[in-house]
Amino acid sequence: MKKYFLPVLGALTAGLLLVLGLQGPKLSEVLTLGKSVLHSREINTCLPAKVIAQVPPPDRSPETPAVSKVTLGGPLSPDGQTEVACYLPVSERIQNIGSHADGAGMCVATSWEMSMRYQGLDPMRGFRDWCAKAPGGGYPAKLDQQIQQFCREKGIPVPDYVQYEGRDPAILKLALQTGRLASVTYSGQDGVRYRGPIAHMVCLAHFDDHWACVLDNNAIQEDGLLWMTPDDLVRRWTGRGGGWAVVFFAPPPPPAPTN
């Protein structure tokens, strides 16, 4: 039996479960393995199709309201000091639509496809529109089934990815540090685009110690990015009881040439 390298991300707890049915590694091992995989560009032949990291049920206590200002903008942070880590050209962004079956939003599949486009998974183009033939909305098990069925029908390999459910933003920081455009839940209440709470998924285009930036599939124009503090992003990521993040392991695009 082939031994797989286990690419689990984030500071997970002892309750970690892997889809391979193995006992989760210790915290230090998780971080080491995750960093090794995401920093590697030779990954397509050594990973299982998917790894799901789960933690015990999250604390359901009310969230602390976000108070910092959220700013609409382009690929440069509001203070003009930071360029967005993962810039997806407008021509590659796709607008959220309603399911052709029931009209429910397709934000999850839309975010997944934009993440895959950014990381050069061109055989996966059309995934969102294929998913839209079924009822909308999404959750981890549903998207696992859909991506496997899509790839089976097209005769292509299932891309390697991790799904994380929990409250630890380590996975977000690691993904963006290594150039991956993550798909994350977003609860709105930003005072800019969503006044109240929503059930939504977006692409996380930047996350460091100073700034977080969201590419929202409901507003894909060049100047439609949402900039906020990392703490405010985490509040909105976990704002419906716990965060859900998806990271594809395909290598990021090469850096843009500089003069």
C-alpha positions, 0 to 999 in steps of 0.5 A: 500500500502506498504511504501518503504524506499527510498534509494537514494544516493549522494548529489542530487539536488532539481531536484531529481526524484524517480521511485516511482513518489515521490518528492525528499527529501532535500539534508540532507535527501538524505544523511541520507537515503543513509547512513542508507540503505548502512550501513544496512545488512537487506535490501532485504525486505524493498526496491523497485526494483530500484530507479533512481536518476537524476539531471538536464542536466550536464554542457557540458563545456569541461573537464579539462584534467587529469594530474596525473599519472595513474598506472597499478597494483594489489590490493595494491596502488602504494605507498604501503599504501592502499589495494583495498576496493572491491577485486574481485578474478580473478576467478570471473572477466569476460572479456568484449565481443562483442554482438552476435547480432551486435558485439558492446561491452558488458561493461555495462552488464559485469560491472553489473554482476561483481558488482553482483558477488562481492555482492553475487547475485549468481542467477544473474550469466549469466546476461551478456551472456544473454544480449549479445544475443541482440545488445550491448551498454547500457544506464539506461533505457535499462539495467532496462528493461534487468535486469527485463526481465532476472529475470522474465525469471528465476523466481527470484526477481529483485535485489535492486539497484540505478542508478545515473546520474550526477556529484556528486561523493558522491555516489561513496564515499558512495558506496565504504565506505560501501563495494559496488563494483560500476559500473561507466562510464569511458572515458579513456584518461589515457595514460596507456590503452586508449590513447583517449576518449572512451565510457566505463563502468568499476567497481570502486573498491576503492574510498577515499580521496587519491586513486581511483582504476578501475577494467576494464573488458577489462583487468581482470588479477590480475595486471590489476587494474588502480590506480589514484587520486580521482579527475582524476577518477571523470574527467573520470567518467564525461568525456562524459558530466556527470557520470552514476553510478550503485550500488546494495544494496545487502550486501558486502561480510564479511571481510577477516579473519585476524590473 
